Amino acid sequence: MAEKDIAGGNVPIDETPISPNRPDPARKNSLENHLMHRPDRQELVEKNILPASMAAPGLQAQQKELEKNMRADSLNEKISHRPAPEALIKDGLLREDPRSPEEKYEEAIEEEYAKREGGA
């Protein structure tokens, strides 16, 4: 079958098949060969391709959220038991900052402005 081009002449249509009539012997068992040489699950977990979880895929998002919340709770528990800065100064682990609170505040404001100007 031929179609007409813009000028009105006939243009031949290429009707050759996309795949060859005779299959290539190397491609015949390509899926089987790839499946035989695919990496095992542990290797994919080590490369962060698969999650380390053995939970069902529908539960993995909830499992990640639970782990995140558990880490947050653990950190909050540890922070609540840390010693006060006054105790660390008394023990000699921290040095007292000779600046007044106003000077510290002004320096913090200047640093924040510098961050915003440089980063924005």
Backbone as numpy.savetxt, mean C-alpha at the origin, in Angstrom:
# Nx Ny Nz CAx CAy CAz Cx Cy Cz
-16.71 -9.30 -48.63 -17.55 -8.13 -48.63 -16.66 -6.90 -48.63
-17.07 -5.89 -49.30 -16.29 -4.67 -49.39 -17.14 -3.50 -48.94
-16.48 -2.51 -48.37 -17.16 -1.29 -47.96 -16.67 -0.16 -48.84
-17.43 0.89 -48.85 -17.04 2.05 -49.65 -16.32 3.03 -48.75
-15.19 3.54 -49.24 -14.47 4.55 -48.47 -15.08 5.92 -48.72
-14.49 6.94 -48.15 -15.03 8.30 -48.26 -15.09 8.76 -49.70
-14.11 8.38 -50.51 -14.08 8.80 -51.92 -15.06 8.00 -52.77
-15.66 6.95 -52.23 -16.64 6.18 -52.97 -16.07 4.90 -53.57
-14.76 4.65 -53.40 -14.16 3.42 -53.93 -14.35 2.26 -52.95
-14.20 1.06 -53.46 -14.33 -0.12 -52.62 -13.03 -0.37 -51.84
-13.17 -0.67 -50.54 -12.02 -0.98 -49.69 -12.18 -2.43 -49.26
-11.16 -3.26 -49.47 -11.27 -4.66 -49.05 -11.21 -4.77 -47.52
-11.96 -5.70 -46.95 -11.98 -5.94 -45.51 -11.14 -7.16 -45.22
-10.26 -7.03 -44.26 -9.39 -8.14 -43.86 -10.20 -9.10 -43.01
-10.43 -10.30 -43.52 -11.22 -11.29 -42.81 -10.38 -12.47 -42.36
-9.06 -12.30 -42.26 -8.21 -13.40 -41.80 -8.45 -13.63 -40.31
-8.41 -14.87 -39.86 -8.66 -15.15 -38.44 -7.54 -14.58 -37.56
-7.91 -14.20 -36.36 -6.93 -13.65 -35.42 -5.95 -14.72 -34.99
-6.44 -15.90 -34.66 -5.55 -16.97 -34.24 -5.26 -17.86 -35.44
-4.07 -18.45 -35.48 -3.74 -19.32 -36.62 -4.60 -20.59 -36.61
-4.75 -21.18 -37.80 -5.56 -22.40 -37.90 -4.90 -23.57 -37.18
-3.59 -23.64 -37.27 -2.87 -24.72 -36.60 -2.26 -24.17 -35.31
-2.67 -24.67 -34.17 -2.14 -24.14 -32.91 -0.65 -24.45 -32.76
0.05 -23.52 -32.17 1.48 -23.66 -31.92 1.67 -24.70 -30.81
2.50 -25.69 -31.00 2.67 -26.72 -29.96 3.22 -26.15 -28.65
4.00 -25.09 -28.71 4.53 -24.51 -27.48 3.43 -23.84 -26.66
2.41 -23.31 -27.33 1.32 -22.65 -26.63 0.23 -23.62 -26.18
0.28 -24.82 -26.71 -0.80 -25.77 -26.43 -0.97 -26.03 -24.94
0.11 -26.21 -24.23 0.03 -26.51 -22.80 0.58 -25.36 -21.95
0.47 -24.13 -22.44 1.07 -23.01 -21.72 0.43 -22.81 -20.35
-0.89 -22.95 -20.24 -1.55 -22.78 -18.95 -1.05 -23.84 -17.97
-0.98 -25.05 -18.42 -0.51 -26.14 -17.56 0.92 -25.88 -17.11
1.76 -25.40 -18.02 3.16 -25.11 -17.66 3.24 -23.97 -16.65
2.45 -22.93 -16.84 2.46 -21.81 -15.91 1.96 -22.25 -14.53
0.94 -23.08 -14.49 0.42 -23.55 -13.21 1.44 -24.43 -12.48
2.21 -25.17 -13.21 3.22 -26.03 -12.59 4.35 -25.18 -11.98
4.63 -24.02 -12.54 5.75 -23.21 -12.09 5.33 -21.98 -11.28
4.08 -21.90 -10.90 3.65 -20.73 -10.14 4.22 -20.80 -8.73
4.45 -19.63 -8.09 5.03 -19.62 -6.75 4.03 -20.11 -5.72
4.56 -20.66 -4.63 3.66 -21.14 -3.59 3.14 -19.97 -2.75
2.17 -20.24 -1.91 1.49 -19.21 -1.15 2.45 -18.45 -0.25
3.37 -19.16 0.43 4.29 -18.52 1.36 5.17 -17.49 0.65
5.62 -17.80 -0.55 6.44 -16.87 -1.32 5.64 -15.61 -1.67
4.37 -15.78 -2.02 3.52 -14.63 -2.33 3.23 -13.79 -1.10
3.13 -14.41 0.07 2.93 -13.67 1.31 4.18 -12.87 1.63
5.36 -13.46 1.44 6.63 -12.77 1.70 6.80 -11.56 0.79
6.28 -11.63 -0.42 6.38 -10.51 -1.37 5.23 -9.52 -1.22
4.37 -9.72 -0.20 3.20 -8.88 0.06 2.22 -8.85 -1.10
2.13 -9.94 -1.83 1.14 -10.06 -2.89 -0.16 -10.61 -2.31
-0.03 -11.58 -1.41 -1.18 -12.13 -0.69 -1.09 -11.72 0.77
-2.24 -11.54 1.44 -2.19 -11.23 2.87 -1.78 -12.46 3.67
-1.15 -12.25 4.82 -0.71 -13.36 5.66 -1.88 -14.05 6.33
-3.03 -13.45 6.32 -4.21 -14.00 6.99 -4.75 -15.22 6.26
-5.24 -16.15 7.05 -5.89 -17.33 6.49 -7.41 -17.18 6.57
-7.88 -15.99 6.97 -9.32 -15.75 7.09 -9.94 -15.66 5.69
-11.23 -15.83 5.65 -11.96 -15.72 4.39 -11.80 -14.30 3.84
-11.74 -14.14 2.53 -11.55 -12.80 1.94 -12.57 -11.77 2.42
-13.78 -12.20 2.68 -14.80 -11.26 3.14 -14.55 -10.77 4.56
-13.73 -11.48 5.32 -13.46 -11.10 6.70 -12.12 -10.40 6.87
-11.30 -10.37 5.83 -9.95 -9.82 5.97 -9.95 -8.34 6.28
-10.87 -7.57 5.73 -10.94 -6.14 6.03 -11.27 -5.92 7.50
-12.20 -6.70 8.03 -12.56 -6.58 9.44 -11.39 -7.01 10.32
-10.65 -8.02 9.88 -9.50 -8.48 10.64 -8.42 -7.40 10.69
-8.18 -6.72 9.57 -7.20 -5.63 9.55 -7.62 -4.50 10.48
-8.90 -4.16 10.47 -9.42 -3.10 11.34 -9.26 -3.49 12.80
-9.54 -4.74 13.13 -9.38 -5.22 14.50 -7.93 -5.14 14.94
-7.00 -5.57 14.07 -5.58 -5.51 14.40 -5.13 -4.06 14.62
-5.62 -3.16 13.80 -5.29 -1.74 13.94 -5.78 -1.20 15.28
-7.01 -1.54 15.65 -7.56 -1.09 16.92 -6.81 -1.71 18.11
-6.40 -2.95 17.97 -5.64 -3.61 19.04 -4.28 -2.93 19.23
-3.62 -2.55 18.13 -2.34 -1.83 18.23 -2.54 -0.48 18.91
-3.61 0.22 18.54 -3.90 1.52 19.16 -4.14 1.36 20.65
-4.90 0.35 21.05 -5.16 0.12 22.46 -3.87 -0.20 23.21
-3.02 -1.00 22.61 -1.75 -1.37 23.23 -0.87 -0.14 23.42
-0.79 0.71 22.41 0.02 1.93 22.52 -0.55 2.88 23.57
-1.87 3.02 23.60 -2.49 3.89 24.61 -2.21 3.37 26.02
-2.24 2.06 26.18 -1.94 1.47 27.50 -0.50 1.76 27.90
0.43 1.62 26.97 1.84 1.88 27.28 2.07 3.36 27.57
1.42 4.23 26.81 1.57 5.68 27.03 1.02 6.08 28.39
-0.07 5.46 28.80 -0.67 5.83 30.09 0.22 5.45 31.27
1.14 4.50 31.08 2.03 4.06 32.16 3.41 4.70 32.11
3.66 5.55 31.15 5.00 6.14 31.08 5.14 7.21 32.17
6.37 7.43 32.61 6.57 8.40 33.69 6.40 9.83 33.20
6.08 10.70 34.13 5.90 12.12 33.81 7.26 12.75 33.53
7.30 13.83 32.74 8.57 14.48 32.45 9.29 14.95 33.72
8.54 15.36 34.75 9.18 15.81 35.99 9.97 14.67 36.64
9.41 13.45 36.60 10.11 12.30 37.18 11.38 11.98 36.38
11.32 12.14 35.06 12.50 11.88 34.24 13.58 12.94 34.48
13.17 14.18 34.70 14.13 15.23 35.01 14.78 14.95 36.36
13.96 14.53 37.34 14.46 14.21 38.68 15.46 13.06 38.63
15.19 12.05 37.78 16.08 10.90 37.66 17.32 11.21 36.81
17.34 12.36 36.17 18.50 12.74 35.36 18.44 12.22 33.93
17.29 11.71 33.52 17.16 11.19 32.16 16.82 12.29 31.16
16.20 13.36 31.64 15.88 14.52 30.81 16.50 15.76 31.43
16.84 16.70 30.55 17.31 17.99 31.05 16.15 18.97 30.95
16.11 19.87 31.90 15.04 20.86 31.89 15.34 21.91 30.84
14.31 22.27 30.09 14.46 23.28 29.04 14.45 24.66 29.70
15.53 25.44 29.50 15.59 26.74 30.18 14.66 27.79 29.58
14.04 27.52 28.43 13.15 28.50 27.80 11.83 28.58 28.55
11.23 29.74 28.49 9.91 29.92 29.11 8.85 29.31 28.18
7.65 29.04 28.70 6.58 28.50 27.85 6.25 29.41 26.68
6.34 30.73 26.88 6.05 31.67 25.79 7.07 31.53 24.66
8.34 31.38 25.03 9.39 31.22 24.02 9.21 29.91 23.25
8.85 28.87 23.95 8.60 27.58 23.29 7.44 27.70 22.31
6.38 28.41 22.75 5.20 28.58 21.90 5.55 29.38 20.64
6.30 30.47 20.81 6.69 31.28 19.65 7.52 30.48 18.67
8.44 29.67 19.18 9.27 28.84 18.30 8.42 27.81 17.56
7.45 27.22 18.26 6.58 26.24 17.62 5.75 26.90 16.51
5.28 28.12 16.75 4.50 28.84 15.74 5.38 29.14 14.52
6.59 29.58 14.76 7.51 29.88 13.64 7.80 28.62 12.82
8.01 27.49 13.49 8.26 26.23 12.78 7.06 25.82 11.95
5.86 26.01 12.51 4.63 25.66 11.77 4.48 26.52 10.53
4.73 27.83 10.65 4.65 28.72 9.49 5.68 28.33 8.43
6.88 27.96 8.89 7.93 27.56 7.94 7.52 26.29 7.21
6.90 25.35 7.91 6.44 24.10 7.28 5.38 24.42 6.21
4.45 25.28 6.58 3.34 25.59 5.66 3.83 26.34 4.44
4.76 27.27 4.62 5.28 28.03 3.48 6.11 27.14 2.57
6.91 26.28 3.16 7.77 25.40 2.35 7.02 24.26 1.71
5.98 23.75 2.39 5.27 22.58 1.90 4.06 22.90 1.04
3.54 24.10 1.14 2.29 24.42 0.43 2.53 24.95 -0.93
